[in-house]
Amino acid sequence: MTKQSEHFNTAAETWDSEETIYRTSIFAAAIKKHLSDHKINNLLDFGCGTGLLTEYFLESSSSLTGIDTSVGMLEKFNRRFQKQAHVKSLAINLEDASMSESYDVIMSSMAFHHLKDPKKVLELFKKHLAPNGKIFIIDLDEEDGTFHPDNKGMGVEHFGFSQKEFQTWANELGFKKFSYEIVFEMNKNHRSYGIGLAIFEDSK
Ligand SMILES: C[S@@+](CC[C@H](N)C(=O)[O-])C[C@H]1O[C@@H](n2cnc3c(N)ncnc32)[C@H](O)[C@@H]1O
């Protein structure tokens, strides 16, 4: 087991704190602002954790998939949605595995900074984006490495991402539309860390 999996298996126990639940409600609202009222056919929540964000899309999606590498997180996810037949989870690491389905909405919250090669995963998402689909990546704005108390032990590969970095990926991967906004300010260590929402689209 990697140090990161160990960390998230333990973190799963206390993940659904008041603070995380609150910040997730802001993330969900920020994403929904960019979606129409049409039912989402197939939705993917990458790095879904316990399913806090997924839950906001239960009614508006016909099929939902959560992907995560942490067994502890997925146990909570599966328990949360045990009565919802249209929700499933996959315990896979997308840095090594491939995907078989296409999705209309692909979203991810606070997982991208744990990836060794996030641009490669974004490229995989692009290949599996249904026509007129949208990709929503929520993550820390570029920070100085002080956000996590133990970067190595917590599997942190990137100290957030700047708008410029996301924009460069969008250009290099050939997305037709890209936008970025800071959607939340998180107070920690007597300072504030921005959390941004990057949106990638393939159609104009
Ligand atoms: C900071 S947590 C965020 C969880 C959830 N999205 C939320 O906002 O509450 C990051 C999640 O990403 C997952 N993760 C990290 N690397 C991953 C990978 N390569 N493939 C799938 N999941 C991964 C972790 O196991 C963890 O559950």
The ligand as a MOL file (V3000), in Angstrom:
LIG
                    3D

  0  0  0     0  0            999 V3000
M  V30 BEGIN CTAB
M  V30 COUNTS 27 29 0 0 0
M  V30 BEGIN ATOM
M  V30 1 C -8.3890 15.3020 -0.9030 0
M  V30 2 S -9.3390 13.8720 -1.2460 0 CHG=1
M  V30 3 C -10.8070 14.5690 -1.9490 0
M  V30 4 C -12.0010 13.6710 -1.8510 0
M  V30 5 C -13.3030 14.2410 -2.4220 0
M  V30 6 N -13.1820 14.5280 -3.8250 0
M  V30 7 C -13.7010 15.4820 -1.6590 0
M  V30 8 O -13.5270 16.5930 -2.1810 0
M  V30 9 O -14.2150 15.3520 -0.5400 0 CHG=-1
M  V30 10 C -8.5010 13.2300 -2.6670 0
M  V30 11 C -9.0480 11.8860 -3.1340 0
M  V30 12 O -8.4000 11.5290 -4.3550 0
M  V30 13 C -8.1050 10.1460 -4.3190 0
M  V30 14 N -7.0000 9.8700 -5.2620 0
M  V30 15 C -5.7270 10.2900 -5.1730 0
M  V30 16 N -4.9920 9.8180 -6.2090 0
M  V30 17 C -5.8580 9.1110 -6.9850 0
M  V30 18 C -5.7200 8.3930 -8.2050 0
M  V30 19 N -4.5450 8.3070 -8.8270 0
M  V30 20 N -6.7950 7.7680 -8.7310 0
M  V30 21 C -8.0110 7.8590 -8.0930 0
M  V30 22 N -8.1950 8.5270 -6.9250 0
M  V30 23 C -7.1300 9.1440 -6.3820 0
M  V30 24 C -7.7480 9.8810 -2.8670 0
M  V30 25 O -7.8140 8.5180 -2.5200 0
M  V30 26 C -8.7700 10.7460 -2.1440 0
M  V30 27 O -9.9710 10.0570 -1.8670 0
M  V30 END ATOM
M  V30 BEGIN BOND
M  V30 1 1 1 2
M  V30 2 1 2 3
M  V30 3 1 2 10
M  V30 4 1 3 4
M  V30 5 1 4 5
M  V30 6 1 5 6
M  V30 7 1 5 7
M  V30 8 2 7 8
M  V30 9 1 7 9
M  V30 10 1 10 11
M  V30 11 1 11 12
M  V30 12 1 11 26
M  V30 13 1 12 13
M  V30 14 1 13 14
M  V30 15 1 13 24
M  V30 16 1 14 15
M  V30 17 1 14 23
M  V30 18 2 15 16
M  V30 19 1 16 17
M  V30 20 1 17 18
M  V30 21 2 17 23
M  V30 22 1 18 19
M  V30 23 2 18 20
M  V30 24 1 20 21
M  V30 25 2 21 22
M  V30 26 1 22 23
M  V30 27 1 24 25
M  V30 28 1 24 26
M  V30 29 1 26 27
M  V30 END BOND
M  V30 END CTAB
M  END
